[in-house]
Amino acid sequence: MIPNKKLAIQMLVVSGSLIATAALAQARLPAPVPVANVGLAAPESVLYDAQSDQYLVSNVNGTPLAQDNNGYISRVSPEGKVLDLKWIQSGVGGVTLNSPTGMTVVGNILYVADVHSIRKFDLKTGKPRGNITVPGTSFLNDLTSDAAGTVYASDMGAVYGAQGFEPAGTDAVYKISRSGRVSVLARGTHLKEPNGVLALPSGKIQTVSFASNEIYTLDAAGQIGDVVKLPGGALDGVVSTNDGRLLVSSWETSSIYAVDAQGSASVLAGKLPSPADIGWDSKRERVMTPILSENRLVFQNLK
């Protein structure tokens, strides 16, 4: 979540040689739609719910990884209107949410990563539908799911202390079956703090590294392949566009990169400080970026 692990979110300094290039790339796109001053608190992830045609936003609401039981999930319209700021709120209706981050949907269940656990909620009502604890984790960060309903979860392998994030060595990507069985897809520091994950049609899991500038895939045996190095690092979210490109957010350069099938990367949008777990609205061909340190969202249409 933070490009320099020695700094807290509030001390983030935005810099980088790609900002000018990013501004040029952004100018070719329609004007972005800002969503600010609406009550979001450290928004970490945005997920498009196609069933209801709305966005779900996870709010850390405090120190990352803190067991403070004050996280919440917001519902936001595509126009940027908050429909329900605390639709799922920790401490209300039997809900537990400490530091919610990545999300995915399987059927009528919303899965939410929350430090060492994956919380399950009814997608229509928001009521809790169970909890899956993943032992030995430090920071469950992002979630994705494949066509069979298997959920994949990244453990960034980091802990949060007085000086920000520090490596914990628990780097891993886990598989969670529909019955809740947890198994390891890949584990080890060679994963370089896996952050964003995305299930691909090929069956591989696209993974982006927070501790480097690399994106790669994991096959069914957990082997790394298809490595691409991007111009900037501290990578966070990853989504796939309608035309098959990958979009990846970078805290280091405050940018979103577009990566084509040949592995060529370009700056899609810039001047986005602390761009966390981005979402993709396939209906509007729009990327939604949570600006975690500034409590706001940015919607950017690609057409």
N, C-alpha and C positions, 0 to 999 in steps of 0.2 A: 504493500500500500504506500510506502514512502521510499523515494528514490535514494535518499541517504539515510541509512539505518541509524546513524548517530544523531539524527534530528527528529524532533517531534513534529506532528502535523502542523502545529501553529508556527513552526520555525522554517517551514518550507520556503526555499528561495527558487524562483522560476528563472531559468536561464537556458542558454543553449544556442548553438550556431544555426539551428534549423528554423528558428522562429520566423525569420524573414521569408524563407521559402514556404513555410507553412501558411503565412498570411496570403501569399500569392495563390496557393492552391485553394485556400478557403474562398478567395474572392470569386472563383469560377463557379461556386455553388450558390444555391439560393441562400438568402439571409437566414442565419440560425435563429431559432426561437428560444429565448431565455425563459427559465422558470425560476424565479428567485423571490425571497422574502415571503415564503408561503408556509413556513414552519418545519421544513426539513432540517434534520440534525445529523450531520455527517452521513449523507446518503452514499452508500457504497455500491449498490447494484440496481440496475433498472432492467426489468423483464417485461416483454410484451406478451400480454395474455390475449391471444387471438380469439378465444371463445367469447370474451366480453368486450373485446376491442378497447382495452385500456392498459395502462402501465402500472406495474407494481414496483415499489421502491423500498429497498431495505435501508433502515436508518440505524446506524451504530449508536448514536446518541450518547457520546461519552468517550472514554478512553478505549481504544481498540483492545479486544480480548478480555476486557474487564468483566468479571462475573457480577455485574451490577443489576441485572434483571430490569433493564429499562429500555430495551430496544423495541422498535415497532416497524410495521409495514404500512406504507401509504398506497392509496389508489389515486392515480392521476389520469386525467383524460388526455387524448392526443392533442387537444388544444392548449394543454398546460394548466388546466383547472384542477385543483385538488378536490377530489370527490369525497375522500375520507382520509384525513391526515393520519389517524391512528386506527386504521381498519383492523389490524391485528396488533394488539398492544400487550406488552409483557405485564403480568400482574392482573390482567382483566380476563375473566372467563376461563381461568385455568391455563392461561398462556404463559410460557416461559420463553423469553428471548433476551439474551445478554448482549451480544454484539453481532447481529445478523449481517451476513454478507451475501454470497452468491445464492441464486435461486434457479429452480427448474420445475417443470410441470410434467407429471405422468398421469394421464387420465384426468381425474377430478381432484388430484392431490398436488398441492404446492409443497415442494421440498425447500427448506431454507438452511443454509450452513450457519452454524452458531458455535464457534470456538472448537469444542470437542464433540459436538452433537449435530445431528441433522434433524430438524424439527419438521413435522408433517402437519399440514393444515388443509381443511376443506377449501377447494378453490372458489366455491360459490359463497360459502358462509363465513369463512375465516376461522371456523372452530378448530381447535387442536385435534389431530388425528393420530398422535403417537410421536415417539421420539426414538432415534437410533443413535446410540453412543458408539463412537469409533475410538477404541482404546489406543493409547500411545501417540496420539496426535498433539501437535502444538497449536496449529492454526488452520482449521478447516476453512478454506477460502472460497472456492468457486465450485459450482455444480453444473452438470450437464446430463442429458439422458438420451438414450438411443431409441430406435424404433421398437425394440423389444420391451422397453420400459426399465432397462437397467440404468441406474443412476451412477455417475462417476463424480468423485469428490477429490479435490486437490488439498493436500496439506502443505502449506507454504514452508513449514519447517522453521518457524520463527517464534520468538517470544518478545513481549513488550516490556521494557524496563524504563529506568529513569532517563536514559539517553535515546530512547526510541527502540526500533526493532533490532534484534540480534539473532544470528543463526542458532537454531536448536538442533539441527541435524536429523530431524524427523521427516524430511522431504519425501513425499509419497503421493501417489494417485490410487484411490480406492474404488472398488466396485461394490455397489449395493443392489442386491436383487430385489424384485418386487415383494418378496417375502421378508425382506429386511436383513438377509444374510450379507455380512461384510467380508470381503476378501481383498487382497492386495493385487493391483495391476502392476505397479512398479514402485520401487522404494530405493532411496539412496541419495546422497548429496550430488551425484552426477546429474540429477534432475534440475539442479540449480534453482531451488525454491520455486517449484511450479505454482503458478497463480491461476490465470484463466484457462479453462478447459472447454472443449467443444467437440461433441460427437459428430463425426463425419459420415457421409453416406457409405464410404468405403469400409466402415467398421473401425477405423483408427480413431484415436482421440488426439485432436489438435491441442497442443499445450504451449503456453507461453511462460517464459522464465522471468522471474522478478530479479534474480541475482545476476542476470546477464542481458544481452540484447538478442537472445536466441529464441526462435520458435521451432517446434519440432512435433512429430507425431509419435504416438505410442501404439504399437500393434497389439494383437491379442495376447502375445507373450510378454508384453511390457518392454519391448525393445525400442530404442530410439531410432528414428529415421526422419528423412525429409527435413533436415536441419537448414534453417534460413537465418542469417544474421541481419538484423535491422539496423538502421543508422543510429538508433538510440535504444537505451535499455530501461530497466525498472518497469518491465512490461506487466500489464494488469489484465484487462479484459480482451476477449476475442469473440467475434461473431462472423458469420458468413453472409454475404450479400446475395441478392437474387441472381446476380450474374456470376456467382461463384468466387468472388474475391474474398479474402480474409481482411477484416479490419481489426487492428490491434492498438490499444492505448498505451502510451509511454509517459510515465511520470518524469523521466529524465529530461525529455524535450518538450513536455506539455503538448503532445501531439497525438493524432490518430493516424496510423499508417495503413495504407491499402497495399495488400500483397496479392499479386496475380498468380496464375497457375504455374508460371515459370519461376516463381520465387523472387520476382522483381518488386521492390518496395518503393512507394512514393508517399509523400505527405498529403493526406487527405484534408486535414484540418489542424490548425494550431492555436496557440494562445489559450490553451485549456489546462490551467494549473490543476494538479492532482486529479487527472482523469482516471476514475476507478473502473469498475466492472461495467463496461458499455453494454447496451441492449440494441436489438435490431427489430424494427417494425417492418415486416415484409409487405404489408399492405400499402404503406406510404413510402417505402424504400427510404427509411429514415434511421439514422443512428442516434441513440439517446445516451448522452454522457453525463454521469453523475460527477459533479465537481465537489469532491468530498470536503475539502478544507474550507469551502466557501458556502456550503449548505444550499447548493442550487443545482439545477439541471440545465443542459443545453441540448435542444433538438436540432439535428441537421439533416435536412432532406438531401438526397443525392441527385434528385431530378426536380 
